[in-house]
């Protein structure tokens, strides 16, 4: 693995951790102090992206 691949993998992991942290922060408490009637739902889609490279 060359240094470019290592940097890209590190950035992807950092972005994923930041996004998960943000979602957990936003779902952990009501928006702007208001009580929400329903819990917030989140859809997480995982994939390798191989389809994009094969087109």
Residue frames as a rotation matrix with the C-alpha (Angstrom) as fourth column:
UNK 1
0.592 0.806 0.000 0.00
0.806 -0.592 0.000 0.00
0.000 0.000 -1.000 0.00
UNK 2
-0.373 -0.744 0.554 1.49
0.710 -0.614 -0.346 3.34
0.597 0.264 0.757 -0.99
UNK 3
-0.857 -0.057 -0.512 1.24
0.442 -0.594 -0.673 6.58
-0.266 -0.803 0.534 0.97
UNK 4
-0.786 0.616 -0.043 -1.61
-0.540 -0.651 0.533 7.95
0.300 0.442 0.845 -1.18
UNK 5
-0.131 0.745 -0.654 -3.81
0.068 0.665 0.744 4.95
0.989 0.053 -0.138 -0.39
UNK 6
-0.433 -0.096 -0.896 -3.01
0.862 0.248 -0.443 5.23
0.265 -0.964 -0.024 3.31
UNK 7
-0.978 0.078 -0.193 -3.95
-0.016 -0.953 -0.302 8.92
-0.208 -0.292 0.934 3.31
UNK 8
-0.530 0.828 -0.183 -7.22
-0.560 -0.180 0.808 8.26
0.637 0.531 0.560 1.48
UNK 9
-0.095 0.465 -0.880 -8.17
0.477 0.798 0.369 5.44
0.874 -0.385 -0.298 3.84
UNK 10
-0.695 -0.225 -0.683 -7.33
0.717 -0.274 -0.640 7.62
-0.043 -0.935 0.352 6.85
UNK 11
-0.925 0.374 -0.058 -9.46
-0.378 -0.921 0.093 10.48
-0.019 0.108 0.994 5.50
UNK 12
-0.287 0.854 -0.434 -12.36
-0.288 0.356 0.889 8.12
0.914 0.380 0.144 4.79
UNK 13
-0.209 0.160 -0.965 -12.21
0.792 0.606 -0.072 6.70
0.573 -0.779 -0.253 8.31
UNK 14
-0.895 -0.160 -0.416 -12.01
0.386 -0.745 -0.544 10.19
-0.222 -0.648 0.729 9.81
UNK 15
-0.743 0.668 -0.039 -15.03
-0.567 -0.597 0.567 11.32
0.356 0.443 0.823 7.77
UNK 16
-0.120 0.707 -0.697 -17.02
0.123 0.708 0.696 8.23
0.985 -0.002 -0.172 8.82
UNK 17
-0.434 -0.100 -0.895 -16.19
0.878 0.177 -0.445 8.75
0.203 -0.979 0.011 12.50
UNK 18
-0.983 0.070 -0.169 -17.10
-0.029 -0.972 -0.233 12.45
-0.181 -0.224 0.958 12.26
UNK 19
-0.516 0.839 -0.172 -20.43
-0.514 -0.143 0.846 11.64
0.685 0.525 0.505 10.58
UNK 20
-0.077 0.461 -0.884 -21.34
0.523 0.774 0.358 8.96
0.849 -0.435 -0.301 13.10
UNK 21
-0.700 -0.238 -0.673 -20.45
0.710 -0.335 -0.620 11.30
-0.077 -0.912 0.404 15.97
UNK 22
-0.928 0.372 -0.006 -22.61
-0.365 -0.909 0.200 14.04
0.069 0.188 0.980 14.46
UNK 23
-0.237 0.882 -0.408 -25.60
-0.240 0.354 0.904 11.73
0.941 0.312 0.128 14.00
UNK 24
-0.167 0.133 -0.977 -25.29
0.816 0.575 -0.062 10.43
0.553 -0.808 -0.204 17.56
UNK 25
-0.909 -0.191 -0.369 -25.03
0.371 -0.775 -0.512 14.00
-0.188 -0.603 0.776 18.87
UNK 26
-0.768 0.640 -0.015 -28.12
-0.554 -0.652 0.518 15.14
0.322 0.406 0.855 16.93
UNK 27
-0.029 0.808 -0.588 -30.25
-0.106 0.582 0.806 12.14
0.994 0.086 0.069 17.94
UNK 28
-0.562 -0.310 -0.767 -29.22
0.637 0.429 -0.641 12.28
0.527 -0.849 -0.044 21.58
UNK 29
-0.640 0.365 -0.676 -31.32
0.436 -0.551 -0.711 15.31
-0.632 -0.750 0.194 22.47
UNK 30
0.401 0.876 0.268 -34.35
0.780 -0.174 -0.601 17.22
-0.480 0.450 -0.753 21.13
UNK 31
-0.294 -0.470 0.832 -33.77
0.868 -0.496 0.026 19.82
0.401 0.730 0.554 18.43
UNK 32
-0.567 -0.053 0.822 -33.55
0.013 -0.998 -0.056 23.40
0.824 -0.021 0.566 19.77
UNK 33
-0.960 0.087 0.265 -34.96
-0.274 -0.112 -0.955 22.43
-0.054 -0.990 0.131 23.15
UNK 34
-0.050 0.990 -0.131 -38.30
-0.994 -0.036 0.104 21.29
0.098 0.136 0.986 21.75
UNK 35
-0.321 0.036 0.946 -39.66
-0.338 0.929 -0.150 17.87
-0.885 -0.368 -0.286 22.56
UNK 36
-0.676 0.082 -0.733 -39.89
-0.712 0.183 0.678 15.80
0.190 0.980 -0.065 19.42
UNK 37
0.306 0.896 0.321 -42.95
-0.914 0.371 -0.164 13.61
-0.266 -0.243 0.933 19.01
UNK 38
1.000 -0.019 0.013 -41.11
0.022 0.940 -0.341 10.88
-0.005 0.341 0.940 17.14
UNK 39
0.315 -0.949 0.027 -37.49
0.127 0.070 0.989 9.75
-0.940 -0.309 0.142 17.29
UNK 40
0.373 -0.310 -0.875 -35.22
-0.859 -0.471 -0.199 10.72
-0.350 0.826 -0.442 14.42
UNK 41
0.793 -0.076 0.605 -34.43
0.203 0.969 -0.144 7.88
-0.575 0.237 0.783 12.01
UNK 42
0.131 -0.826 -0.547 -31.12
-0.819 -0.402 0.410 7.41
-0.559 0.395 -0.730 10.25
UNK 43
0.974 0.100 0.204 -30.33
0.041 0.805 -0.592 5.27
-0.224 0.585 0.780 7.21
UNK 44
0.123 -0.986 -0.115 -26.71
-0.687 -0.168 0.707 4.18
-0.716 -0.007 -0.698 6.81
UNK 45
0.982 0.167 -0.092 -25.70
-0.174 0.586 -0.791 2.66
-0.078 0.793 0.604 3.49
UNK 46
0.158 -0.964 0.214 -22.44
-0.434 0.127 0.892 0.74
-0.887 -0.233 -0.398 3.31
UNK 47
0.960 0.111 0.255 -20.71
0.163 0.521 -0.838 -0.28
-0.226 0.846 0.483 0.11
UNK 48
0.163 -0.980 0.114 -17.35
0.658 0.194 0.728 -0.69
-0.735 -0.044 0.676 -1.51
UNK 49
0.376 0.018 -0.926 -17.91
-0.432 -0.881 -0.193 1.57
-0.820 0.473 -0.324 -4.51
UNK 50
-0.543 -0.639 0.545 -16.71
0.134 0.575 0.807 -1.10
-0.829 0.512 -0.226 -6.94
UNK 51
0.272 0.724 0.634 -19.68
0.818 0.173 -0.549 -0.51
-0.507 0.668 -0.545 -9.25
UNK 52
0.830 0.022 -0.557 -18.52
-0.132 -0.963 -0.236 3.04
-0.541 0.270 -0.796 -9.97
UNK 53
-0.107 -0.977 -0.184 -15.04
-0.599 -0.085 0.797 1.86
-0.794 0.195 -0.576 -10.99
UNK 54
-0.514 -0.104 0.851 -16.36
0.377 0.864 0.333 -0.86
-0.771 0.492 -0.405 -13.29
UNK 55
0.568 0.820 0.069 -18.56
0.450 -0.240 -0.860 1.46
-0.689 0.520 -0.505 -15.39
